[in-house]
């Protein structure tokens, strides 16, 4: 089988799986409809880009349609960035200002306007035939890679902010949104690196090597799309967003006029009445047993302004709210594991009882505090 035929078959499979997954995302019941819509749009735009491997023999007779297909690639990175915002921040909505992300797409189409859209058929055909070897093609290729780098950096900054705010305000130990988006971003970076290498091979190597790189890109696309499908099927409630208006704890802390950070002596001691109140409440009322406990929930229970509670925990005790709550959970788990009367409980039963909802998260947290797995700890203290 010729490599061109194999590339066409692989791309047809990739586009078919893409459209199937997009249909699933658009029809599955979910609270995050905007996130699913943007992810579906991202997948469809990639499918349109991939379709060039098999649809050219049709679109070459419709130059306007073919060059417009080229232009949609300028929307892929902005849509993925908006998708990241929609799943990280529960209050995210599309606004008029987000149309600014379409400027590269519009500028590219303006470039095509006199050369294709307003030209006669002979000029259109000539442009499409020789565009691949033109200087304009090389310039736009470089600009496309620069656009990708810009948006990847923007997404990583969003994830950094999301993770910081999540740890400071939430005790739910399944930070699956961060893990999913980070994994997805890393995968996209790897694939884009392969595509960049493939583009370079087009100019510096033989056609056979270039076609081999094309096949690798297509196979990767199919595997990634199958990974998408498995994620969607096994994790239908994948995301938990945070309020974008929530500020990191450091921005809530009063700053000394002469220093950028609070002086160390300003740290509130453990015998401070507010800290004693919090610790007594955590010990006696055990609010940490609620898996979805947030700093707002705890502030309401303590009848304390959430701003003050955030400063006390995140700044004065020098702990994220996530770690502060998990400390109590692990201490309770240690008491249960040492109790011979409760030796009949499984590790899974214990982790659910103390407020965890993931075995991997429980094991990681337990090892962090004790350097042992829960099973090793139980064995050591019940000998």
N, C-alpha and C positions, 0 to 999 in steps of 0.2 A: 504494500500500500504506500502510495506517495505521501510525503510529509504534509503536503498542502491539504490532501484529503483527510488525513488524520487530524490536522488542526481544525478543519471544518467540523468534523464529527465531535471533537472535544468541545468546541465552542457552542455547538447546538445543544449538547447536554448541559453545559454550564448555563446557557440562557434559559433553557427549560426549567432547570432546578431553581434559578433565580426568580422566574415568574411564579413558580409554584410557592416558593417561600414568601414572596411579596403578597400573593393572594391570601396566604395564611395569616400574615401580619395584619392585613387590612380587614380581615373578617373575624379574627379570634376576639372574644370578649376580654376587655382589659380596662383598667382605670387609666392607663397611660396611652390614650388613643393617639395623642400628638407624637409621642415617641415612636410608636409602631408605624405611624404614617411616614415619619421622616426616615426611619430605617428602611421601610418598603421603598421609598423614593430613592434612597442611596443604592439599594440593591438593583432597582430597575435602571437607574442611570449607568451602573456598572454593566448591566446586561446589554444596554444599548451600545456601550463601548465595545464589549466583547463580540457583539453581533457582526462587527466589521470583518471578522475572519470568514464569514460564510455568506454575508448578504451583499457583498460588493458587486457581484455579477448582476444583481437586480438594480441597486442604487446607482451604479455607474451610468445608467440610462436616465437617471433623475438627479442630476448634479446638485440641485438645490437641497434635496433631501439628504444626500450623502454628506455635504459639507456641514449641514445643520447637525447631523449625527456627530461629526467631529466636535462641534462646539459644545455639546452637552457635557463633555468631560470636564469643562471648567466649572460645572456645578457640583461635581462629586465631592470634592473636599469641603466646600461650604456646607453642604447638606449634612455631611458626617459631623461637622462641628456643631451644627444646630441640634442634631440628634443627641450628641453628648450633653449639651446644655439641658435638653428636655428630660433626660433620664436622671441627671444629677440634681436638678432643681425642680421640685414639685410645682412651683408657681410660675414656671416658664411658659410664656405664650409668644407666638409669632407676632411681630410688630412691623410697622412700616420701615423702621430703621434696618431691619434684617435684609431688606432688598438691596442694601449696599453690597452684600456678599455676591450679588449677581453682576457687579460691574465688569469683572474680567470676561464673563460670558457675553455681555453686551458689546464690549470693546472688540472682542474677537469677531462677532457677527458684523460689526461696523467695518472691520477690515475686509470681510468677505463680501460686503454689500456691492461695491463697484466691480469686484473681480468675478463674482459668481451671480449673486441674486439679481443684479441689474444688467448683467452682460448677456450677449447672445450665446446660442448653444455652442458654437465653435470655440468661443473664448472660455466658456465654462469647462468644456471637455479638455481643452489645452491646460487649463489651470489644474484640474484634478490629476491629469496624467503626469505633469512635471512638478507638482507641489512637493512630493516626497523628497526630492533632491534640491529643493530651493533653500536659499538662506532664510527666508521667512519661516519655513518649517523648523529649521534648527533653532531660531530665536524663540519661537513659541514653545518648542520642546523644553528649552532651558527655563523659560518663564513658568511653564507648567510644573516643573520640578521644584522651583522656588516657591510656588504657591503651596505645594504639598508640604514643604518644610515649615512654612509659616503656620499652616493650620495644625500640623502635628504639635508644634511648640505650644500653640494656643490651647489645644486639647489637653496636653500634659499639665499646663498651668491650671486649667479647670479641675482636673483630677486631683491635683495637689491641694487646691482650696477645698474641694469636696471632702477629701480624706481628713483634713485637719478639722473642719467644722463637724464632721460626723463623729470623730473620736471625742471631741469636746462636748458634744450635746446628746449623743445617743449611746445606749447600752446594748442594743441589739448587736450580737456578735457576728451576724452574717452580712458583712459588708460586701455583698455580692455585686452591687452596682460597680464599685471601684474595681473589683477583680475582673469583671466581665469587660468593662470598657478598656482597662489597661491591657488585658490579653488581646482584645480586638485591635487596639492601637498598635501593639507590638507586631501582631500578624500582618496588619496593613503596611507597616514600615518594612517588614521583610519582603512582602510581595512587591512593594513599590521599588525596593532595591533591586529585585530580580528584573522588574520591568525596565529600570534604568540601564541595567547591564545589557538587557536585550536591545534597547535602543542604540547603545554604543556599538554593539556587534553589527548593527545594520550598516554602520559607516566604516568599520575597521576589519571586518572578516567576510568570509564567504557566505553565500546564500544558504548553504546547507547548515552551517553553524547557527545562522540566524533563525532558520526554521526549527532547529532543535530547541533553541531558547524559547521560541513561540509555543512549542508543545509543552515545555516545562511550565510556562506561565499558565497555559490552559488547564493543565492537570492540577496545579495549585489552586486555581480558581474553583474547580469542581470540588476538591477536598474541603476548601474553606466554606463553600456554600453548604456542603453536607454537615459540616460542624455547626453552622448557623441553625440548620434544621434540627439537629439533635439538641442544641441548647434551647431552642424554642419549645420542643416537645417535652424535655425533661424539666425545664424551669419556666412554666407559663407565667408565674408571678415573679419575674426575674428582678424587678427593680424597685428600689425604695428611694425616692427623692427627698432632698432637704429643702428648706426654705432659703432662697437665694439672698434674702434680706438678713439672714443670720450672720453675725459677725464673729470672727475668731476672737477668743478670749483676750488675746493680747491687745486688741483694739478697744476693749472695755476697761482696761486697767489705767488708772491715772498715772501719767508720766511726769517724773520730776522735771522741773523747768530746765535744769542744767545737765540732765542725763537722758539718753534715749531710752533706757530701761529703768524699771524701778530698782532702787538700791536693795541689796540683799537683806539689810537690816529691817526692811519694811515687811518681810515675810511674817505673817501672823502665826504665833506659836500655837502648839497643839492644845494648850489650856485656854485658848480663846473661847469665849462662851458660844459663839456661833458655830465654831468647829465642833465643840463638845456636843452641841445640840444636834448637829448633822450626824455625828458618829453614834450618838445614843439612839437616834431615830433609825439609822441603818441597822443597828444591832437588835433593837427591840421589835421594830415593825417589819423588818426584812422586805423593803420595797423592791430590792434587787431580784426577788423571785419572779417578777414580771419581766418576761423576755424583751418586750418592746419599751421598757422604761426609758424615758428621755429626761434631760435636765429640766425641761419645762414641767413635766409630771412631778418630779421630785420637789421642785420649787413650790408648786401648788400645794403639795402635801405638807410641806414645812411652813407654808404661809410666808414665804420669803421671796423678794424680787429675784427673778431668774438671773438678772445681771449680777447681783451680789453673790448668788450661789456659784455662778460660773467663775467669778474672780476668786472665790475662796478655794474652789477645787482645782481649776486649771492653772491658776497663778500662785496662790498662797500655799497650797499643798503640793504644787508642782506635779500634778497628775492630770491626764486627760480624764474626762468623765467616764469614758469607756473603761480605762484601767482602774479607776476608783471603784466602780461598781463590780468589776470582775474580781477585784481583790476580796470582796465580801463573799462572792459566789464561791471562789476557790477555798476560802477558809471554811465555809459551810460544807463543801465537798470533802475537805480533809477530815472534818469531824465525823461525817457519815462513814467515810472509808475506814476510819479507826474504830468505829463502833461494832463490836462483834454481834450485837443484836440485830444489826442491819446488813449483815454479810450476805443475805439472800438477794439483796438488790443488785441488779446488773448496772454496769457503767452507764448504759443508755438511760435507764430509769433515773439514775442519780443526776445526770446532766440535765434532764428535763425538769427534775424537781427543783434544781437550784437556779433555773432561769436561762440555761443555754438551750439552743435548738439545733446545734450542729456538733456532731462527735469530733470532727476535725478541729473545730474552733475550741472546744472544751479541752481536748488533748494538748493543743498548742499552748493555751493559757495555763493549764495545770503544770506543764513542763516548765513554762517560763517562771512560775512562782516556786516550784519545788525541785526542779531538775530531774523529776521522775514522771513517768506516765501514771495515770490513775491506778492501773493494775499493779504496777511495781510498788506504788505507795501503799496500797491495801495489803499486798503480800508482806511488805516490810513491817507494818504495824499490827498485823494480826498473827504473827508467828508465835 
